[in-house]
């Protein structure tokens, strides 16, 4: 996984929760994310572009402290 913005990605299939860690240290959790969307994110040419275009507009997200 190469990204200039995203540090790491975690996915809990049982809860449909996607967690994104950013290189700036922040972490966001997105709920109700289907496994298909996680697979598409991991296969995307640009993780940041996919996150901004396909995940943020469609799935509720929250900052994790």
Buried (B, 14 or more C-beta within 10 A) or exposed (E): EEBEBBBEBEBEEEEBBBBBBBEEEEBBBBEEBEEEBBEEBEEBEBBBEBBEEBBBEEBEBEEEE
